[in-house]
């Protein structure tokens, strides 16, 4: 029977932009490794598939009004691997301002350290502030995706450069590794020239899980070719169904099946023992929002220069072209137009999930929402984005997960020891190994 896959998206002290001001949060813990270790153990207690850490290469937003400045995700995931046994560990790493050899080695190392639980969320860095931190001009959208495609090709070649049986460790013969099974990749492309092999042996999963989060046309085509899980954002069931069907339709052209890619929309659940209690928590958080912060974020996303004078009017016309986050920009503009929101109302809607769906209700009502999208062809699972951490994640694990299990929609125990096994995805063979 088909069941849900659930990822816990860990972000500071919560996904609501005012989470740090709420009495249930502890913003001083944003750089405390023990905070994230606690979150990972809570998620593993609920038998969630994975935890995920986003990342950017600039201090985005106004740090004056939000708790920003967290830890580098790959470094942090090593610390989470040490206190967990089963849960997957997914980190965002950009292809725009990194080199394939470094990224291949780091993820191979994390996969070894965790016993096969690493996943890579592949992103292209879209921000001008990120480009400025590396002293370059921001590359055009198409160029970023062309580089990302070749980047991933080089990384997977490097992971494959050691065959599974390359290490012999034959003490009597004095042979540690069989050099016939370790390969130079000799890659020479438009963006990269890499000789190889990798100086870390093949990861336990063969390839760490490949995740993608862009929903532009380039993003969807990249996902159809390469991704094994897709983190996405939709506001309505119809939009989610259309995205799901579109992505799955693209797969056969790349020799892939629908079950080869899991679509996991983001959802921020605000949970109460009653709907009234959940709505009260939602209001508490919204009342702590600082408009100046939201206006700056929305201005950056839309390319508009929004001020407090715009708060009680509709969102002005948005420039047609952008080199930034195209799919998220369209989602926000469509939301404002469809529901005829003022800028103030739009900021309130975005404060909880930055364009992801926010749902307030009882555990049963949250489960109803997840079940509907899952059974109506809109999702293979969900990227859970608690508004407050750790309390929101505890509520989901302790109250919503049992409800999903009672409906036969979620596991009681992990299926395997690796992230691929728990996602139900195969382990890829090395491209350099002899074909049986």
C-alpha positions in Angstrom: 0.0 0.0 0.0 1.2 3.5 -0.9 2.1 5.6 2.2 3.2 9.1 2.9 6.8 10.3 3.0 7.4 13.1 5.5 10.4 15.4 5.8 11.0 17.8 8.7 12.2 21.2 7.4 14.3 22.6 10.3 14.7 26.4 10.3 16.1 28.2 13.4 13.3 28.4 16.0 10.5 28.1 13.6 9.2 28.9 10.1 7.0 31.8 11.1 9.0 35.0 10.6 7.9 36.1 14.1 8.7 32.8 15.8 11.7 34.2 17.6 9.4 36.7 19.4 7.0 34.1 20.7 7.4 33.0 24.3 7.5 29.3 23.2 10.8 29.9 21.3 14.4 30.4 22.4 16.1 32.5 19.7 19.4 32.3 21.5 19.6 28.6 20.4 19.7 29.4 16.7 23.4 28.6 16.7 23.2 25.9 19.4 24.0 22.4 18.0 22.0 20.8 20.9 18.8 22.5 19.7 19.1 20.9 16.3 20.1 17.5 17.8 16.9 17.7 19.9 14.9 18.4 16.7 16.4 15.5 14.8 15.7 13.1 17.7 12.0 14.3 17.8 11.6 13.8 14.1 13.2 10.3 14.3 10.9 9.4 17.2 8.0 10.0 14.8 9.8 7.9 12.2 9.9 10.7 9.7 11.9 10.0 6.6 14.3 12.9 6.9 15.3 16.3 8.2 16.3 19.1 5.9 18.4 22.2 6.3 18.0 25.1 3.8 20.9 27.4 3.1 21.9 30.6 1.4 25.3 32.3 0.8 24.3 35.8 2.0 22.7 37.3 5.1 19.3 37.6 3.5 16.6 39.8 4.9 16.8 42.3 7.7 18.6 40.6 10.6 17.5 43.5 12.8 13.9 42.0 12.7 14.5 38.2 12.4 16.6 35.6 14.0 19.1 34.8 11.2 22.7 33.7 11.0 22.5 30.0 11.7 25.0 27.2 11.1 26.5 25.8 7.8 24.3 22.8 7.1 26.8 20.0 6.1 28.8 20.7 9.2 25.6 20.6 11.3 24.3 17.4 9.8 27.5 15.6 10.9 26.5 16.5 14.5 23.0 15.2 13.9 24.3 12.0 12.4 26.1 11.3 15.7 22.8 11.3 17.8 20.4 9.6 15.3 20.4 6.2 13.7 17.7 6.1 10.9 16.5 9.5 9.9 17.8 11.0 6.6 20.0 14.1 6.6 19.4 16.5 3.7 21.4 19.7 3.2 21.2 22.5 0.6 24.4 23.2 -1.3 24.6 25.5 -4.2 26.1 24.6 -7.6 26.7 28.3 -8.4 29.5 29.1 -6.0 31.0 25.7 -5.2 33.2 23.2 -7.1 32.1 19.7 -7.9 35.1 17.9 -6.3 34.5 19.6 -2.9 30.8 18.9 -2.9 31.2 15.3 -4.0 33.7 14.6 -1.2 31.7 16.3 1.5 28.5 14.4 0.7 30.3 11.1 0.3 31.9 11.8 3.7 28.5 12.6 5.3 27.0 9.4 3.7 29.8 7.3 5.3 29.5 9.0 8.7 25.8 8.5 8.8 25.7 5.0 7.4 23.9 5.9 4.2 21.5 8.7 5.2 22.8 11.8 3.3 20.8 13.8 0.8 21.7 16.8 -1.3 19.2 19.6 -2.1 20.6 21.0 -5.3 20.0 24.7 -5.8 21.3 27.5 -8.0 22.0 30.7 -6.1 19.7 33.4 -7.5 20.5 36.4 -5.3 22.6 39.5 -6.1 23.8 39.6 -2.5 25.2 36.0 -2.9 27.0 37.0 -6.1 28.5 40.0 -4.3 29.9 37.8 -1.6 31.9 36.0 -4.3 32.9 39.2 -6.3 31.1 38.3 -9.4 28.0 39.3 -11.4 24.9 37.2 -10.8 24.7 34.6 -13.7 21.5 34.6 -15.8 18.9 32.0 -14.9 19.6 29.7 -17.9 23.3 29.8 -17.3 22.9 28.8 -13.6 20.9 25.7 -14.6 23.3 24.8 -17.4 26.2 24.9 -14.8 24.0 22.9 -12.3 23.4 20.2 -14.9 27.1 19.8 -15.6 28.0 20.2 -11.9 25.7 17.2 -11.0 27.2 15.1 -13.8 30.7 15.6 -12.4 29.6 14.9 -8.8 27.9 11.6 -9.7 30.9 10.6 -11.8 33.1 11.2 -8.8 30.9 9.2 -6.6 31.0 6.4 -9.1 34.8 6.6 -9.6 35.3 3.9 -6.9 33.4 0.7 -7.7 31.7 -1.0 -4.8 34.3 -3.7 -4.5 37.4 -1.5 -5.0 38.6 -1.9 -1.5 40.1 -5.4 -0.9 42.0 -4.9 2.4 44.0 -8.0 1.6 46.6 -8.0 4.4 48.3 -11.2 3.2 48.8 -9.8 -0.3 49.5 -6.3 0.9 46.8 -4.9 -1.4 44.3 -2.4 0.1 42.6 -1.3 -3.1 42.2 -2.8 -6.5 43.3 0.0 -8.9 41.4 -1.6 -11.8 38.2 -0.6 -9.9 39.2 3.0 -9.2 38.7 5.3 -12.2 39.8 8.7 -13.4 36.7 10.4 -14.7 38.6 12.7 -17.2 35.7 15.2 -17.4 36.1 18.1 -19.8 33.1 20.3 -20.3 31.9 23.8 -20.7 32.1 24.7 -17.0 34.4 22.1 -15.4 37.6 20.1 -16.1 38.0 17.4 -13.5 40.4 14.4 -13.7 39.4 12.4 -10.7 39.1 9.9 -9.0 37.5 11.1 -5.8 39.7 10.7 -2.8 36.9 9.3 -0.7 35.5 5.8 -1.4 32.1 5.2 -2.9 29.2 6.3 -0.6 27.1 3.6 1.1 24.0 4.7 -0.9 26.0 4.8 -4.2 24.7 8.3 -4.7 23.3 10.4 -1.7 19.7 11.2 -2.4 19.2 13.9 -5.0 16.7 16.6 -4.0 15.6 19.7 -6.0 13.4 22.6 -5.0 12.8 24.9 -8.1 9.5 25.0 -9.9 10.4 27.2 -12.9 10.4 25.6 -16.3 14.2 25.0 -16.0 13.7 23.8 -12.5 11.0 21.2 -13.5 13.1 20.0 -16.4 16.1 19.6 -14.2 14.0 17.7 -11.6 12.6 15.4 -14.3 16.1 14.5 -15.4 17.9 14.2 -12.1 15.9 14.7 -8.9 14.6 11.8 -6.7 12.6 14.1 -4.3 11.2 17.5 -5.1 10.4 20.1 -2.4 7.8 22.4 -3.9 5.3 25.1 -2.9 1.6 25.3 -3.9 -1.3 27.1 -2.3 -4.2 25.2 -3.7 -5.1 21.6 -4.4 -5.6 22.3 -8.1 -2.2 24.0 -8.5 -0.5 21.1 -6.6 -2.3 18.5 -8.9 -1.2 20.4 -12.0 2.4 20.6 -10.8 2.4 16.9 -9.8 1.0 15.8 -13.1 3.3 18.1 -15.1 6.4 16.8 -13.4 5.4 13.1 -13.6 4.6 13.5 -17.4 8.1 14.7 -18.0 9.8 11.6 -16.6 9.4 9.1 -19.5 11.4 11.3 -21.8 14.3 10.8 -19.5 13.8 7.0 -19.1 12.2 7.4 -15.7 9.1 6.1 -14.0 6.6 8.1 -11.9 7.7 6.3 -8.7 11.3 7.4 -9.3 10.6 10.9 -8.1 8.7 11.9 -4.9 6.9 15.2 -4.9 6.8 16.8 -1.4 4.9 20.1 -1.1 5.7 22.3 1.9 3.1 22.8 4.6 3.3 24.8 7.8 0.8 23.2 10.3 -0.4 25.3 13.2 -1.8 22.7 15.6 -4.2 23.0 18.5 -6.3 20.7 20.6 -9.3 22.6 19.1 -9.6 24.7 16.0 -10.1 27.7 18.2 -6.8 27.0 20.0 -5.0 26.7 16.7 -6.4 29.9 15.4 -5.5 31.7 18.6 -1.8 30.6 18.1 -2.0 31.7 14.5 -3.2 35.2 15.6 -0.5 35.3 18.3 2.2 34.8 15.8 0.7 37.2 13.2 0.4 39.9 15.8 4.2 39.7 16.4 5.0 40.3 12.7 7.1 43.5 12.0 5.8 45.0 8.7 9.1 46.5 7.8 10.7 43.0 7.6 7.9 41.6 5.4 7.9 44.6 3.1 11.7 44.2 2.6 11.3 40.5 1.8 8.4 41.1 -0.5 10.2 44.0 -2.3 13.2 41.7 -2.9 11.0 38.9 -4.3 8.8 41.1 -6.6 11.3 43.7 -7.7 9.0 46.5 -6.3 10.0 49.2 -3.8 7.3 48.7 -1.2 6.8 51.0 1.8 4.3 51.3 4.6 2.2 53.5 2.3 1.4 50.4 0.2 0.2 48.3 3.2 -3.6 48.8 2.8 -3.7 48.8 -1.0 -3.4 46.0 -3.5 0.0 44.7 -4.6 1.2 47.0 -7.4 1.9 45.7 -10.9 5.0 43.5 -10.8 7.8 43.7 -13.4 7.4 40.8 -15.9 11.0 39.6 -16.0 13.3 38.4 -13.2 16.5 36.5 -12.8 15.7 35.6 -9.3 13.3 33.0 -7.7 10.9 32.9 -10.6 8.5 30.2 -9.4 8.1 31.6 -5.9 7.6 35.1 -7.3 4.8 33.8 -9.6 3.2 31.9 -6.7 3.1 35.1 -4.5 1.7 37.3 -7.2 -1.0 34.8 -8.1 -2.0 34.4 -4.5 -2.4 38.2 -4.1 -4.4 38.5 -7.3 -6.6 35.4 -6.8 -7.7 36.3 -3.3 -7.6 40.1 -3.8 -5.3 40.6 -0.9 -4.0 44.0 0.3 -0.2 44.1 0.8 -0.8 43.9 4.6 -2.9 40.7 4.2 -0.4 39.3 1.8 2.4 39.8 4.3 0.4 38.0 6.9 -0.1 35.0 4.5 3.6 34.9 3.7 4.8 35.3 7.3 4.0 31.7 8.2 5.5 29.9 5.2 7.1 32.3 2.7 4.6 31.1 0.0 4.1 27.5 1.4 0.6 26.6 2.5 -0.2 27.4 6.1 -3.0 25.3 7.8 -4.3 25.9 11.3 -6.5 23.2 13.0 -6.7 20.1 15.1 -4.5 17.1 14.5 -7.5 15.4 12.7 -8.0 18.5 10.5 -4.3 18.6 9.6 -4.4 14.9 8.8 -7.5 15.5 6.6 -5.5 18.1 4.6 -2.5 15.8 4.1 -4.7 12.9 3.2 -6.7 14.9 0.6 -3.6 16.1 -1.2 -2.0 12.6 -1.0 -5.1 10.7 -2.4 -6.1 13.4 -5.0 -2.8 13.2 -7.0 -1.1 16.3 -5.6 1.7 14.8 -3.4 3.7 11.7 -2.5 4.3 13.2 1.0 5.0 16.5 2.6 7.8 18.9 3.7 6.7 19.7 7.2 7.5 23.3 8.2 6.6 23.9 11.9 5.8 27.5 12.7 7.6 27.2 16.1 10.5 24.9 17.0 10.7 22.6 18.9 7.0 22.8 20.1 5.5 22.7 16.6 7.5 19.6 15.6 6.6 17.9 18.8 2.9 18.6 18.2 3.1 17.1 14.7 5.0 14.0 15.8 2.9 13.3 18.9 -0.5 14.3 17.6 -0.7 14.2 13.8 1.6 11.2 13.1 -0.6 8.8 15.3 -3.7 10.1 13.4 -2.0 9.3 10.0 -1.0 5.9 11.3 -4.5 5.1 12.4 -5.6 5.8 8.8 -2.9 3.5 7.4 -1.1 6.4 5.8 2.3 6.4 7.6 4.8 3.9 8.8 5.2 2.6 12.4 8.8 1.6 11.8 11.6 2.4 9.3 11.8 0.1 6.3 15.6 0.2 6.1 18.8 1.7 7.3 19.4 4.2 4.5 17.6 7.2 3.3 17.1 5.6 -0.1 15.6 2.5 1.5 13.1 4.6 3.5 12.1 6.6 0.5 11.7 3.4 -1.5 14.3 4.4 -4.0 16.9 2.1 -5.6 20.7 2.3 -5.1 22.3 3.3 -8.4 25.3 1.2 -9.6 28.6 2.7 -10.5 28.7 3.7 -14.2 32.2 2.3 -14.3 31.3 -1.2 -13.0 31.1 -4.0 -15.6 27.6 -4.7 -16.7 26.4 -8.1 -15.5 
